[in-house]
Amino acid sequence: MMKNKIAVYGGGGHGKVVAEIIELSGNNEVFFFDEQWPSVLKNEHWPLNGNLATLIENINSYDGVIVAIGNNKIRVNVFNELKRINAPLQSFIHPTACISRYSQIGIGSVIMAHAAINPFVTIGDAVIVNTAATIDHDSVVSNGSHICPGVHLSGAVKVGESVMIGVGAQVVQCINIGDDAVVGAGTNVIFDVEPNTIVVGNPAKLIQKKG
């Protein structure tokens, strides 16, 4: 049986993790693309096959495509560029993740090992739900956001677009986190977070307004 050819844009550490998820998710073969090419020709044992321009030029050669970049802004920009050309963008889920049948996951997203997504959660496009993160009932994670390893979102949390929630942060129920906000690692969020802000601490405190 021929393998599905899956193109991965992003040849860094995050890409390595995504590549293994792709391999574990079916009869798939990974093809990396990155702007480091041709100075760098491999990501571990996987070959780099070109840069973004190369991928776009050969997009019809692939059965699926995903952008594997941790930086929200870059990931979303590349995702949107690929979406405009009708690239076959796909989401991938690690087989150990626990995903409710009543949840929804958009395109171009990745759900990593031991993550839990509970009933009536909505995950947008180009989202990362990282290792062992949990997202409880009725929560929303909007397009382009990154839920880092070990984050816990309680029920009915609303996460805006392009939000970064750092490693081990905890968010109590019914909290709203605005677009482009950053929640620092280990932060406990008990009040709403405004858009374009950075909060850290226990409890979360504003340390910077972005832009």
N, C-alpha and C positions, 0 to 999 in steps of 0.2 A: 504494500500500500504506500502510495506517495505521501510524503509529509506535507503539512501545510507550511507555507513559507511566511514567516512573521518577521516584519521589519521593525527594529527597535531603534528609535532615534535617541541617542544619549549613551555615551560609552564610559560613564563613570561608575562609581560604586553602586548607586541606586539602580543603574541599568543592569548590573550583574544579578541583583536580586530579582528584578523583573524578568530577566532572561530565564532564570531557573523556574519561576512561576509559570512562564509560558511553556517550558518543557514538561512540567508536571501536569499541565492542564489539558494535554491531549497529544496527538501525533504531530508535533510541531517542530520546525527547525528555525533557529534564530539567525537573523542577519542584522548586524549592527551597522549604524551610521552615526558619524560624529564629526564635528568641525576639526577635531585633532587630525583626521585623515588628510593627507597621506603621511604626515610625520609619525603618526602612530598607526600600526597596522593590525593590532590585536587588542581585545579586551579580555584578559586571561586567555582562554583557549579559543574564544570566538573571534573570527576575523572581522575587522572593520572593512566595510565594502564601499565606503565613500562618505560624502557629507550630505547635508540637506538637499543641495541642488541635485546631487546624484540620485538620491531617493525620489525626489519629485519627478525627475526625468524617467525613472524606471518604475513608477508607482504601480503600474498595471501588472508588474511581475510578481506582486505579493498578495497573499490571501488575507493578510491582516497587518495593521500598523498600530504601534503605540509609542507615545512620547514618554521616555523614562528619564526625566530631569526633575530633581527635587525643588529647584527654584521655581516658585509659582509663576512669576512674570514670564520667564523664558518658556516654561512648559506651555502656558496658555497661548503665547504668541505663535509657537510652532504648531500647536494643536489647531489653532484657527486657520493658519496657512494651509495645513493639510486638509482641513475640513472644506475649505473653499474649492479645492480641486477634487472633491469627492473621494478622497483616499479612504480605503476600507478600515477605518478606525475601529478598534475593538477594546473591550475591557477584559481584564484577566483577574482571576480569583484563585488564591492559593488553596489547595485542597483541604487544608486544616482550618480554614476560616469557617465561621458559623454564620450563615446568611439566612435570615428569615425569608420564607417564601412570600411573605407579605411586604417585603421591602422592594425598593426600586433603585437600580444602579444605572447611571447614564453611560455614555460612550467614552472610550479613552481613559477610563479609570482603572486603578489597580488596588486590590484588596489583599493585604499581605498575611503571612502566617499567623494563625491563632487570633486574628481579629474577629470581633463579634458585632453583627449588625442585626438589631432586633426588629420586631414587627413594626410596619408602617413608617420606617425610616426611608428618607429619600436622599440618595447620593447623586450629585450632579455629574457633569462631564469633566474629564481631565482632573479628577480628584485622586489623591493618594490617601488611603486608610492604611497606616503603617502597622508594623508588627505588634500584635497583642493590644491594639486599641479597641475600645468598646464604645458603641454608639447605641443608646437606648431608645425605647419606643417613641415614635412620633417626632423624632429629630430630623433636621434638614441640614445637609452639608452642601453648600452651593458650589457652582462651577469653579474649578481651579484652586480649590483649597487643599491644604495638606494637614492631615491629622497624624501627628508624629507617634513613634512607638510609645506604648503604655499610656496613652491618653484615655481618659474616661469621661464621656459625655453622658449626663443623666437624661431623663426623659424630656421631650419637647424643647430641646435646645435648638436654636436657629443660628447656623453659622453662615455668614455672608460669603461673597465671592472673594477668591484669592486671599483667604485667611491662612495664617500659619499658627497652629497650636502646638507648642513645643513639647518635648519629651516629658511624659509623666504628669502633665497638667490635668487638673480635674475641674469640671464645670457642673455646677448644681442645676437642678431642673428649671426649665422655662426661661433660661437665659438667652438673650440675643447678643450675638457678636457681629459687629458691623463689617462691611467690606474692607478688605486690605488691612485688617487689624493683625497684630502679632501678640500672641499670648506666650510669655516666656516659659522655659522649661520649669516644671515643678510648681507652677502657679496654681492657686486655688481661686476659681472665679465664682463669686457669689453675687455679683451685680452685673448688669449689662455692660458691654464693652463698645465704645463708640467706634465708628469707622475711622480708618487711618490713624490708629493709635497703637502704642506699645504698652502692654501692662505686664508686671511681674510681681511676685511675692505671695504671701499668705496672710491676709487675703490679697487679691490682686490690687495693685495700685498703678495709676497712670505714671509713666516715666517720660513719655515723649509723644508728641503729636507729629505725625509724618507729614512732609510736604509743607 
